[in-house]
Amino acid sequence: MFSVEQAEAIILEKVQPLDTARDTEVVDLLGAMGRILATPVTSQLDFPHWDNSAMDGYAVRYADVQGCSAEKPAILAIVAEIPAGYQPQHTIQPGQAARILTGAMMPAGADTVVMQEVTKREGDRIFIYSAPEPQAFVRHQGAFYKAGEPLLPAGIALGATEIAVLASAQCTQLSVYRRPRVAIISTGDELVTPDRALQPGKLVDSNQYALAVLVAQSGGIPEMLGIVPDEPEALKSTIAKAIASADMVISSGGVSVGDYDYVDEILASLSAEIHIRAIAIKPGKPLTFATFSQSGEISSSPPSPIPHTLYFGLPGNPVSSLVTFWRFVQPALKKLAGLSQSWGPNFVQARSQQELRSDGKRESYLWGKLQLVDGLYEFDLAGGSHSSGNLINLAQTNSLAVLPVDVKFIRPGEMVKVLQVGSPLLN
């Protein structure tokens, strides 16, 4: 049985990111939101595009105002008004100034902006009562970025700020990685879909839906293959179909040591290389991680053979399935999708509001809510049972407190390592 850190290292070492030659597509700006940039971007534009004013005021020659003061103001003739978006028509000569607004292009001859608060205008003359610094309030062409230099690197997720930069640079068509295809399978004779009448002894399959949402939130395309009964041939057929068309396969259930747990045996029969069978984590100990290496010509239209498929066999208990996805599958999916760094879980230190307990035998994860209070994170443990089968009190939580092996309790007020999870709206 591997430790959590060992398992994480093994998984991430085996993940091969999507190929920049084969696994990319071109999208427009709005279609790029949330996607992973596949190639570096440069621009042919300087930022700023030209010298412009950072302040409402007057564009002047520094030589005309360098010695002015309240007692001896500089008096200049106003020869132009320059709003934003207007190309100046005048060259500022000695003894002249131009009224200029924030963002407006600097006129030729001017090298400094005097803010209007230290001036007084009388008709076509401006009185300046305080000497500015040389080149004050001038944003120079190329000061932020010079044309031809790297603008955005490959392997980053494109959010609102990156889209804004790309729009400003007039980069309207972008090469991004395609979204990884992730097949999702639920196993077990006891499972029924949410729309079916619940008979005695049956359980509603929640894992299929939770995992589909998590895959989509992590940048993948979920392909829900439904419930497969505890029949080896049916399960083998479904897994074989999944690995032939998906970049990653996630199954839940069937990976423990019960009489009807067939997943590992089937994976071996399909020539999988099984790297992990169990991890010292609670909840989530029975977890299988395997890889398939396939051959075959890559087709341009899906479904197509995938040269390297990842397989995660997650526990069937709902909380165990979610915890192991957050801890192991999500980082792997982010790396697979082409993200160049920051695949791993996001941990913070927080002050626990309650006593936290575990048996100390495995690294334990307890769910609750993380809040920022007066600059310090606080962790509030969810009430009720922390059983791996109790999905109910996991709702509205956004974090997991981590108790390391051999740590049996954390006292109220003590600091604890916390994994941020859940919907971005809850974080």
N, C-alpha and C positions, 0 to 999 in steps of 0.2 A: 504494500500500500504506500502510495507516494504522499509526501507532504503537499500542502497547497502550493508552496513556492516551487517545489520540484515539478508538480503537474503543470503549473503555468508556464514554466520554462520549456518543458517538453512540447507543449501544445504550440506555443509561439514559434519555437524553432522549426516545427514541421509545416507551418503555414507559409505557403508561397503566394505572394501578392499576384493579382491579375497582371497579365502581360500587356506592356505598353504598345506592342505591335499588333496584338490580336484582340484585346479586350477593351477597346475604346470606342467612343462615339462622339459625334459633334452635336452640340446643343446650343440653343440661343441663351441669352442672359437669364431670363426668368426660368428657363428649364434647367439652368445650372445650379439653382438654389439647393443646398444640401449635398451636392455631388462632390466627388473627389477629382481635383484637377490632375490630368494625366501628363501634360507637358508644361514646361515653364512658359510664362507669358512675359513678353517684353512689349513696350509701346514706342511708337515713333514720335510721341509728344513729350515735351518737357512739362514738369509740374513745379511751380505755376507755368502756364503756357507763355506768359510774358510778365514783365515787371508790373506789379499792381499795388494798389493801396490797401493797407490793413486797417484803415481808419477813415472815418469821415473827417475831412479837413481841407488842407490846401497843399497842392504840389508846388514845391519851390526849389530854387537852387540853394544849397547849403551855404554857399559863399555869401548869399544875400542876408542870411538870418543868424549867422553864427555868433554875432556879438550883441544881439538884441536883448532887451530886458524890459521890465515894467517901467523903468524910468526912461529908457531910450528904445522904444519899440521900432521894429523894422516896418516900413510902410511900402507896400508893393501894389502894383496895378493888377487887377484881375482881368485876364484876357480870354479865359475859357471856362466853361462848365463841363465837367466830364462825369457823366453817370456810368454805372456799370453796363457793360455790353456795348459801349461806344468807343470807336477808334479816334483818339485825339487828332485834331487837325492843326494844332498850333505847336510850335517849338517855343519853350519858355526861354525868354531872353533875360539878361540882367535886369533886376528891378521888377520882374513880372511874377505872377502866380496864377494857378488854375484851381478853381473850386473842384474838389474830387470826392467821390463817394466810395465807400468800402467795396473793394473788389474791382474797381475801375482801373483801366489800363493807365500806367504812368505816361505822361506826355514826354516827348523828346526834350532834352535840356534840363528837366527836373530830376533831382536825385534824392529828395527828402520830402516827407509829408509832415506838416504841422497840424496837430489835432485842433479841431475848431474850438475846444474849450479854452485855449490860451490866446484866442484871437478876438478881434472885434471888426465887423465889416461896416463900412460906410460907403454906400453906393458901389463904385467900381474899385474901391481901395480896401485893402485889408491891413489892419494893424496887428502885429505879432509881438506879444509881450513876454515870451519866454523862448530862449534859444533851444532848439532840439538837438539831439545827438545826430551825427552824420548818418545819413541814409535811414533815419528813423521812420518806422511804420511802412517800409517798403518791402514787399515780398518779391524777391528777385527770381527771374526766370530760371528754372532748373534747380532751385534751392531744395525742393523736396525730392525731385527725381529727375534724372537726365535721360533723354531719349536713348534707347538702345541698351540700357542697363537692365538687369533682371528686375522684373516688377513683382511677380508672384511665382513661387517655386511649385514644382509638381508635388503631388502627394498631400495637399492640404484640402480640408473641407471648405467649401465655398458658402460663407454666410453673408449676412446683409452688408457688412463692411467690405468684404472682398468683392461682392457684386457691385457696390458703389464705386470702388476703385476701377474695376473693369469697365463699367459704364463710362466713367470719366476719361478712361484711356481709349474709348471707342472700340473696345474689343467685344464685338457682339456675337462672335461664333467661337465656341470653346471646345477643346478636346478634353473629355472627362472619361473616367473609367465607367464601364457599364456596371449596373448593380448586380452583385452576386445573386445567383438563383439558389434558394435554400428550400429544400424539400422537408416537410414536416409530417411525421408519422406518429400516431398514437397506437399503442398496442394493448390488448387485453380483452378477454371475453366479457368482462364486467362493464365495459364502457358503452355509453349511448350518446348520441348527439343531443344538443340542448333542446331540439324541437320534438324529441320523442318522449312519449309517456314513460315515467320512471317506474320500473317494476322493482319488487323487493329484491335486494341483493345487487342491484345495478348502481353504477355511478355515472354522473354526467362528465363527459370529457371537456374539461376546462383548459387543459394544457395546449391543445391544438390552437385555441384562439389566443391564449396569452402569448405563446411562442410566436405566432404569426405577427402579432402587434410588436413584440420586441424585435423581431427580425426587420420589420419595416422601419421602426425607429432607429435601427442600427445601420440602415442604408442598404439592406438586402431586399430581394423580391421573394416573399413567402409563397410557396407552392404547397397548399394543404392537400395531403394525400389521404386524409381521413383515418378512420379506425381500422386496424387490422386485427383479426381475432388471433387467439393463441394457437395458431396452426402453423407449424414450421414452413410448409411449402408456400402458404399464402404470404407469410412474412418474408420469406426469401425472395419471392417474385416481386413484392413491392419494393424491397430494398434494392434489388438488382435494377429495377426500373429507375429508382431514384438516383442511384449513383451514376447511371448512364447519362443523365441529363442535368444534374444539379452540381453546383460547386461545393455545396455543403449539404449534408443530410442530418437532421435532428430527429431522433425518435425518443419517445418517453415511455418508460415502463420496459419490463423484460430484461433488465440488466443486473438483477440481483441473483440470488442463488436458489430461487424457488423452482418447483417442478415445472413451471410453465415459462421460465425465463430463458428464451432461446436466442437472444440477440447475438451474444458473443460467439456462439456455435455457428450461427448463420454467417456472421462476418468472416469467420475463419474459412468456411466453405466457399466463400466468394473471393478468397485470396487477399483479404484485407491484412494489413500489418497493424496489429493491435498494440498500441503503445501504453495504454492505461486501462486498468480494470477497476480500480478503487482508489479513493483519495481520502486522506484523513481530515474530512470536513464534516460539520454537522450544521444543518441537514445536507445530505447529498453524497454520502459515502459511496454508494454503488454508481460509478460513472465510467463509461467506456469511451475511450478516444481512439480512433483508428484512421488510417489513410488508405486510399486506393490509388494505385498508379495504373492508368489506362493508356492504351494506344489507339490510334485511329485518326483519320484525317479530320481536322476541325471543319465543321460545316458552318456556313454563314448564316443559317437560319435555325432557330431553336425548334425542338430540342437537339442538342448536339453533344457528341462525346466530350467529356471533360478530362483533360490529361491528368488531373490530380484532384481527387475528391476527398474532402474531410468528412469524418463521421463522428457525431456525438450521440452516444446513447445515454440519455439522462434518466434519473430516477422517475418513477411514476407519480409519487406523492407530489401534489401541486406546489407546495412551498419549496420542496427540494428541487423541483424542475426549474423554478424561477431563480432560486439562489445560485444554482450551478450555471444557469445561462448568464446571469450578471457577472459571475466571478470568472468564468472560463470561456464561454461561447462568444460573448459580446466582444472581448478583446481580439479573439481570433477572427471574427467577422470583420472588424474594423481593419485589421492588417490585411486580410484577404481582399478587401474592397479597394486597397491602394493607398490608404492613409500611411504617410511615411513615419509618423511618430505619434505618441500619446494614445496608443491603443489601450493601455491598461486601465483598470478601474481607478476611479477618482477617490482617494482616501483623504480624510481630514481628521484632525484631532478635535474631540468634543468633550464637554463636561457632561457626565451622566447624571440625569435627574433621579434615577432610581438605582437600587442595587441590581447588578447583572450577575447571573449565575450560569455555570456550565459544569459538566463533570470533569473537565480538564483533559479528557482523553483525546479529543480531536479539536481542531480549530473551529470554534463555534460562532455562528452568526445569528444575532437576535435583531428583529426588525422593529422599527419605530419611526419617529419623525425628527428630523434635524432642522433646527432653527438657529438663526444668527441673532444673538441677544447682546447688545452693547459691545459689539465687535468680537464676541466669543461664540463659537458654535456650542449649542446644547442639544443633547440627545434625550428624547423622551420615549421610553420603551412602550410599545403597544401593549394594551391590556389584554387579559385573557391568556389562553393556552398558547405556548409556542411550539406546538406539535407540527410536524412536517405535513400533516394532513389538514391542518386548520388554515384554510385559505381566507376565511372571513376577516380575521383581524390584520391581515396583510394589506387590506384596502386602505387607501389614504396615507400609507407610509411612504417614505422616500429615502430610507437609509437602513443600513445593517451595521450594528455594532459588532466588532470583531474581538472575541476573547481567544488569545493564543492557546496553544497546547500547554497544559500544566497551570493555566490560570483559571481558578475556579470561581472567582467572584471579583467584581469591581464595586467599590463602595460608592454611595451617592456623593456627588461632588468631585469624584476622581475623573481623570482624563482617560478617554478610551479612543481607540482607532475606529473610525466609522467610514463605511463604504457608501457613497452616494449612489442611489439607484432610483428607479421609478420614473414617472412622467416628468419632463422638464418643467411643466407647469407647477409641480409640487415641490421642486427643488429651490 
